[in-house]
Amino acid sequence: MNYQFFDFVGWITNPFILMFLAVFTGLLFGKIKFGKFNFGVSGALFTGIVIGWVITKYANGFSEGSTGYSSAQNMLSVGVIPKDFFNLFLILFVAAVGLLAAKDMNVVIKKYGTKFILLGLVITCIAAGATYVMTILSEDSNPYEVAGVYTGALTSSPGLAAAIETATDHATDKIAEFDDMNDNEKIKIAKELDIDSEEITKEGFQLTSEQKSEFINNAEAGIGAGHAIGYPFGVLVVILAVNFFPNIFKLDVEKERKLYREEMEAARKAANVKEIKTVSFDLIAFSVACLFGYTIGQITIPLGPLGDFSLGATGGVLIGSLLLGYIGKIGPLYFRMDSNILSVVRQLSLAFFLAIVGLRYGFVVINSVVSSTAGAYLALVSLVVGVVGMLIGFLIGRYVFKLNWLMLSGAICGGMTSTPGLGAAIEAAGSDEPAAGYGATYPFALLGMVLFTIILHKLPM
């Protein structure tokens, strides 16, 4: 009888072991000082990426029938960590952030509302423009993968859904126009389908129904691949930007915080905001905020030729918790809770959320950079899209709209639809104020993402 006292492969590929390992090592890494800077809880993203790459390489090394093969395949089949964990910690993080930021939400919207709407649309528009330019600059790049990078660099799942839908329509229309294409356009399709370029340019050549289906499927797959590569780089760009922009542009964060709180105090007095009782923590109310917000996120709004629009889990829970937190109390439920306890929930869920992002995308990130020119180019595209979008957003927000850095850092993260970025902005600011700017900007950026994703596919690529 072959008795195994300890199943090492089952242990090391277990999602709980991987998550705790990434969080533990990430928080240790986050404490390391680089000059005056340290990554803090964002360190979980970086260690998650490394661990995700190592464990995926390890799992891919098992041959069928060998000991541990089944455990390795189970892990790989769910993308290292099941997406349900990703969604759970994202919801908990966003709910805590929304309830923390809700107190001043009405004052913030009255004071900055129009500016946040414009920032959300401008950042997504500029990022889409940068994506299109990068597509044009490289004749060898797959336009669908580059379009996927746009949704990944802005970490937008609703944008991804819109991109897949419009890519399908775009690829279908392209195939329908095959007979009228010039030789260069036909050669691009030949590369996609592994058809001899001389063969495809012969007069009278027709694509088979299988080849047409393959081209459309490849377009959808290209969007997914681009998104997977762009997502972690988009997260990295936002985290680095909110930490380093104050140093680059000589901003005194402590002074900005003081000015912001003085402005908010004056605005609250002018608006005659009444105080609502704060409780230590109301688990029932917290659960209701998550339930209410998640339900809002499932509502689909038809936008005619632009397709359907929904806030998704992130947007719905954020808006729902902001609304309930602003109301403060409904019957026996108290939505104004002790900020110290909510901050612990926020930090705990953020650490696991970032670790899961790293674990799920680690192999794609490292492999794309070191193993293929095309992958490295897509990584470069995501960095360019992220940097350009954030930089333009910062310059407009700071020097045109004259926004305080605490509000602006949150608004930029909202414009990039980056929830991990918001966590970094809150940590870098040392307060939860950026969440209000994020919450006010996010819905309009999400709408912009869907709109500009569709427009991107209408342009010649």
ZATI-983370 format. One record per residue (C-alpha): x negated, y, z. Coordinates in steps of 0.001 Angstrom, whole numbers, padded with zeros to 6 digits, always signed. Layout:
N
XYZ/...
***
This chain:
461
+000000+000000+000000/-001487+003330-001082/-000534+005792+001676/-001425+009456+001248/-001859+011300+004554/-001963+014748+002983/-000746+015820-000461/-003236+018583-001261/-001827+019366-004742/+001726+019580-003377/+000448+021864-000596/-001627+024254-002723/+001101+024577-005398/+003839+025200-002827/+005360+028681-003355/+005359+029465+000381/+001657+028622+000741/+000825+030751-002314/+002904+033731-001142/+001505+033719+002402/-002031+033272+001082/-001672+036189-001351/-000138+038468+001310/-002731+037515+003945/-005734+038041+001666/-004109+041075+000030/-003625+042912+003315/-007230+042148+004286/-008404+043467+000899/-006146+046488+001325/-008014+047501+004470/-011358+047790+002642/-012371+051429+002168/-013587+052630-001235/-014912+056008-000171/-011869+057622+001442/-009426+055369-000415/-008006+051946+000357/-005241+049961-001383/-003237+049165+001741/-000276+046864+001097/-000879+047180-002675/-003874+044895-002158/-001412+041981-002273/-000920+042653-005985/-004634+042291-006738/-005222+039138-004708/-001968+037748-006136/-003318+038233-009662/-006560+036384-008856/-004807+033552-007006/-002170+033317-009761/-004874+032932-012397/-006851+030345-010393/-003837+028206-009469/-002466+028233-013037/-005852+027137-014420/-005971+024435-011758/-002434+023188-012501/-003080+023098-016257/-006018+020753-015661/-003884+017750-014660/-003279+015094-017287/+000106+013394-017542/+000434+010483-015122/-002402+011597-012842/-001971+012168-009111/-000642+015672-008550/+000624+016111-012118/+004265+016281-011033/+003594+018963-008377/+001517+021017-010809/+004231+020869-013474/+006915+021834-010974/+004947+024962-010110/+004258+025865-013739/+007898+025312-014754/+009087+028130-012453/+006280+030542-013364/+004173+029808-010227/+006751+031428-007891/+010518+031042-008524/+012045+034326-009680/+014661+034129-006900/+011915+035027-004399/+010933+037973-006604/+014538+039245-006632/+015099+038672-002913/+012103+040688-001720/+012793+043374-004341/+016361+043778-003021/+015215+043933+000611/+012557+046517-000228/+014861+048743-002257/+017666+048560+000339/+015293+049621+003134/+013916+052455+000982/+017407+053650+000050/+018624+053722+003649/+015464+055530+004765/+015790+058210+002079/+019560+058676+002245/+019678+061362+004916/+018573+064220+002636/+019891+062821-000648/+022629+065409-001215/+020236+068261-000434/+017590+066853-002775/+020050+066416-005655/+021438+069945-005248/+017937+071397-005151/+016193+069309-007827/+018956+067375-009660/+018566+068741-013207/+014781+068536-013031/+014938+064857-012080/+017297+064082-014971/+014920+065772-017429/+011854+064055-015939/+013465+060617-016252/+014222+061195-019930/+010929+062954-020752/+008689+060265-019213/+010475+057411-021009/+010492+059376-024280/+006774+060209-024102/+005924+056605-023208/+007963+055359-026182/+006118+057822-028439/+002754+056569-027146/+003886+052988-027808/+004829+053830-031391/+001502+055573-032037/-000387+052531-030715/+001676+050300-033025/+000768+052427-036045/-002936+052586-035115/-003414+048816-035301/-002348+047107-038505/-003126+043693-036997/-000947+044127-033914/+002425+042421-033673/+004960+045286-033521/+007359+043216-031417/+004678+042468-028841/+003763+046148-028696/+007436+047082-028234/+007571+044525-025409/+004588+046198-023805/+006647+049424-023590/+009258+047739-021388/+006502+045986-019415/+004403+049100-018852/+007513+050769-017435/+008361+047565-015472/+011948+047625-016754/+014028+044428-016911/+017052+046243-018437/+014656+047678-021027/+013416+044145-021736/+016976+042920-022313/+017643+045818-024705/+014330+045208-026480/+015083+041510-027076/+018541+042332-028436/+017308+045079-030764/+014278+043028-031856/+016642+040267-032943/+018677+042742-034987/+015506+044348-036398/+013997+040993-037421/+017297+039882-038978/+017506+043089-041042/+013860+042713-042070/+014417+039189-043337/+017469+040363-045275/+015279+042951-047038/+012557+040405-047927/+013142+040483-051711/+012696+044274-051803/+009486+044322-049751/+006089+045234-051181/+003214+042740-051023/+001666+044258-047869/+004918+043859-045933/+005291+040279-047164/+001720+039470-046118/+002531+040642-042564/+005434+038194-042485/+003130+035488-043892/+000794+035953-040905/+003718+035573-038518/+004874+032337-040154/+001477+030832-041083/+002318+030975-044805/-000408+031428-047408/-000481+035143-048342/-000917+034339-052021/+002064+032007-051927/+004411+034492-050253/+003628+037263-052781/+004453+035124-055797/+007447+036333-057774/+010609+034483-056856/+009288+033176-053501/+012123+032605-051026/+011973+032004-047305/+013729+028864-046116/+016460+029106-043465/+014032+027480-040977/+011384+030135-041714/+013949+032900-041292/+015010+031480-037920/+011368+031104-036885/+010654+034766-037724/+013604+035940-035613/+012616+033640-032731/+009021+034885-032958/+010282+038473-032699/+012104+037656-029451/+009089+035731-028128/+006822+038655-029057/+008915+041008-026919/+008645+038614-023978/+004883+038177-024397/+004290+041929-024626/+006437+042533-021545/+004557+039881-019556/+001201+041455-020408/+002386+045047-019972/+004169+044591-016640/+001207+044057-014269/-000859+046743-016012/+002092+049115-015700/+002213+048380-011972/-001545+048958-011632/-001432+052300-013460/+001350+053682-011260/-000283+052517-008023/-003624+054053-008985/-002028+057273-010262/-000023+058069-007115/-003150+057473-005047/-005620+059413-007209/-003558+062260-008740/-003816+064324-005507/-007627+064041-005655/-007857+064713-009394/-005581+067761-009268/-006798+069008-005883/-003495+068610-004020/-003419+068883-000235/-000985+066090+000671/-000708+067197+004304/+000142+070751+003227/+002643+069437+000646/+004310+067336+003349/+004602+070302+005697/+006038+072564+002983/+008506+069905+001888/+009828+069341+005406/+010209+073079+005947/+012146+073343+002660/+014392+070429+003586/+015059+071776+007069/+016086+075142+005635/+018237+073450+002976/+019951+071231+005579/+020816+074253+007699/+022150+076135+004684/+024255+073108+003679/+025425+072670+007288/+024616+068956+007257/+026102+067235+010307/+024061+064775+012329/+025164+061123+012295/+024342+058658+015055/+021290+056477+014418/+021214+052883+015700/+018188+050627+016118/+019144+048177+013368/+022495+046931+012110/+021926+043650+010267/+025553+043442+009141/+025397+046966+007691/+022061+046195+006005/+023583+043081+004426/+026606+045076+003278/+024283+047637+001644/+022527+044823-000263/+025839+043209-001239/+027438+046486-002315/+024367+047605-004257/+023827+044275-005997/+027469+044334-007093/+027046+047841-008535/+024033+046578-010472/+026141+043890-012163/+028590+046400-013650/+028063+046722-017404/+028899+049974-019182/+029354+049754-022970/+027516+052523-024853/+028790+051796-028365/+025937+051549-030893/+023399+051699-028063/+024644+048419-026642/+025428+047846-022955/+023910+049549-019915/+023639+048331-016330/+021546+049359-013344/+020473+045811-012544/+019524+044638-009060/+016965+047383-008424/+019071+050338-009554/+022302+049012-008057/+020871+048286-004598/+019026+051621-004576/+022098+053668-005496/+024329+051631-003179/+022041+051989-000153/+021510+055698-000823/+025269+056234-000966/+026045+054212+002172/+023077+055716+003999/+024310+059201+003133/+027851+058383+004406/+026161+057079+007545/+029020+055195+009205/+032022+053209+007991/+034171+051824+010812/+031912+049744+013065/+029059+049695+010509/+026153+052097+011015/+023980+052730+007947/+021689+055232+009674/+019085+053005+011304/+015836+053478+013168/+013217+054508+010613/+010478+052476+012335/+012422+049225+011957/+013427+049977+008366/+009790+050808+007623/+008737+047351+008853/+011364+045726+006598/+010183+047907+003722/+006489+047094+004197/+007055+043359+004734/+009240+042976+001636/+006920+045152-000464/+003887+043036+000464/+005656+039841-000631/+007127+041487-003737/+003703+042693-004920/+002109+039334-004119/+004781+037564-006204/+004224+039952-009131/+000516+039113-009034/+001076+035373-008691/+003586+035210-011550/+001560+037356-013968/-002028+036717-012850/-002843+034167-015540/-001385+036338-018307/-003289+039420-017098/-006752+037893-016830/-006367+035629-019839/-005127+038449-022077/-008154+040580-021242/-010896+037946-021513/-009569+035396-024018/-008146+037209-027055/-008587+040454-028956/-004816+040734-029467/-004163+040271-025743/-006830+042827-024837/-005253+045301-027263/-001831+044813-025676/-003392+045390-022253/-004927+048594-023619/-001536+049658-025023/+000110+049174-021627/-002588+051268-019939/-002260+054050-022525/+001545+054038-022321/+001473+054136-018519/-001200+056830-018233/+000327+059088-020900/+003845+058759-019462/+002742+059497-015905/+000329+062278-016826/+002870+064196-018910/+005476+063625-016191/+003090+065001-013581/+002113+068064-015606/+005728+068975-016387/+006940+068248-012869/+004144+070131-011166/+003426+073087-013415/+006762+073610-015191/+009313+072502-012580/+007047+073462-009619/+007972+070294-007684/+006445+069450-004338/+004080+066446-004614/+006155+064303-002235/+009223+064672-004455/+007200+064523-007658/+005366+061298-006795/+008700+059573-006211/+010223+061125-009343/+007283+059946-011493/+007689+056404-010152/+011420+056677-010872/+010650+057931-014386/+008385+054899-014869/+011136+052717-013289/+008348+051319-011108/+009512+049930-007767/+005988+048786-006769/+004783+052290-007599/+007328+053725-005184/+005895+051541-002428/+002421+052888-003194/+003740+056482-003306/+005383+056080+000109/+002216+054600+001584/-000030+057255+000010/+002232+060071+001243/+002467+058581+004716/+006255+059141+004710/+009448+057965+003019/+010285+061285+001332/+009192+060161-002199/+012095+057675-002202/+014630+060493-002646/+012907+061674-005823/+012729+058078-007052/+016422+057458-006408/+017503+060627-008219/+015307+059978-011284/+015571+056206-011695/+019086+055891-013241/+018317+058448-015967/+014949+056837-016711/+016724+053499-017009/+019162+055002-019495/+016218+056546-021369/+014452+053160-021445/+017424+051510-023125/+017909+054420-025551/+014255+054760-026598/+013752+050987-026826/+016518+050885-029431/+015128+053924-031277/+011660+052321-031288/+012987+049420-033328/+014773+051724-035761/+011447+053311-036750/+009285+051737-039486/+006799+049289-037915/
***
